């Protein structure tokens, strides 16, 4: 991650400064089994001082330029141990376009096979569990699932399912 301040000229001609957080592209994966259950991970998130449930997601190490589909496969295996027979691109998300350049690609993983997770050192406290869609939505209503990218991905999944 880098943080920069750019000198800008606004539409009215005045000058200003714009702060930007540059972070690499990420992939987020919604693992869904044949019964419609969703696989989520939970980990401690330092900036908010607590544990959060979310869909598996991540970036390439050292800001490497990795194809988002490859990144999705890697993150799914690392965080959950799951392998998918099919990865379907659901859409693209801009995390916080008012302050960050980071963009994410959301995939639906189906045809899942279980295996051991291969978590990075920083993910050793991660937990994983299956949730029904009703259970997922109940966690959202109770404020137990607040990750913006996971909620936006859920919206993309709902739109995908409505088209199918």
N, C-alpha and C positions, 0 to 999 in steps of 0.2 A: 504494500500500500504506500502511496505517496500522497502528500497533501501539498497543494500549490495555491498561490494567489495570482490570478491573471489580471493584468490591466485591461479594462474593457472600455468601449465607447458605446453608450446607450443609443437607442433610436433617436432621442432628442439631441444627440451630440455631446452630452455631458460624459465625463470620464468617471470611472469607478473601479472597484476591485471586486473580483468574484472568486470566492474560495471554492476549490474543487478537490474532492477525494477521488483519486484514481485507484481502482482495484481491478484485478483481472476478471475476465468472463468466468461465470460459474455455470454448472449444470445442477439442476434439481430433479430428483426422480421420485415419482409417485409409484411405489410398488403396490400392485393390486393382485390378489390371488383369485382363483377361480370362483370363490364364494363371495367376492366383492370386498373382502377385508383389505384394509390399508396398513402398510408397515411404516411405522414412524420411529424416530430416534429421539432420545432425550439426553441433553448434556448441559453442563454449567456454562452460562454465557456471562462472562465477566462484566461487559458494559452495563448489563441490567441487574447484576448481582443475584442471579438465580438460575435454576434449571428451567429449560424450555423444551417442549415437544415440537418437533418439526419433521418435514420430509427430509430424507437424506440429500445432502447437497455439498458441493465444494468446488474449489478451483484447482488448477494445475500447480504443482510446486514451482517455486521460484519464478512465477509469472510466465511460465512457458506457454507458448501458443499451441494449444491442443484442440483438436476437433471436438466440439461440444458433445457429439454422440459418443465418442471414445471416453470423454471425461465422465459422462453419465454412467457408462458401464463400470468404469473404475470406482467411482464414488459408491455405487450400489453395492459392489462387492466388498469394498473396504469397510463401509459403515454397517452393513447388514449381513454380509456373507451370501446374499442372494445373487443368483445369476438369472437373467431374463432371456427367454426365447425370442421375445419381441420388445423393441423399444420404439414407441411412437412419439414423435415430436408433437407436443400440444401447443406450444407457443413460446414467445419471448417476453421477458419482463425487464423493465428498467427499474432498478432497485429504488433509487431516490434521485430522479433526474434533476432536481433542483440543487443538488450538492455533490452528486457522485456520477462518475462515468460508467459504473459497473452495470453490466447487462447479464441476464441469466437466460438459460434455455431450459424449458420444462419438458420432461419426458414421462410417459406412462410406461411402466415396466410390467409385462404380463408373461404368462408361461414360466412362472418362477420355480427355481430349484434352490433348495437350501444348502448352505455350506458354512464354514466358519468365517466370521468377520476377520478382516485384515486391517484393523484400525491403526491410524497413526498414533504416535506417542501422546499427542495432545488430545486424543479421543478416547483414552483408556477408561475414563469414567462414564463413557456413553452407555446408555441402556437402549434397548429396542423392544418394541411390542407391536402386536396386531390390534387393530381397532375396526369395528364395523363403521360404515358411513354414519349411522345414527350416533354411535359413540364419539366419532370425530366431531360431529356437529354439536353434540352436548358439551364437549370440552371447549369448543369455541364459545358457546353461549355462556358457560360458566367462567370464561376468561382464563382458562387453563391452557389454551393454545392461542398464542398471540403473535406468532411469527408472521410478519407481513408477506414474505415470499411464499410460505406454505399456504396462506389464505388465498393469495392471488393464484397460486397453482391449482388450488381446489376449484376456484372459479373457472379456470381453463378446462379442468376435467369435466365439470358440469356442462360447459358449452360443447365439449367434445362428445359427451354421452348423449346430449340432446340432438346432435346431428346424426348420430349412428342409428 
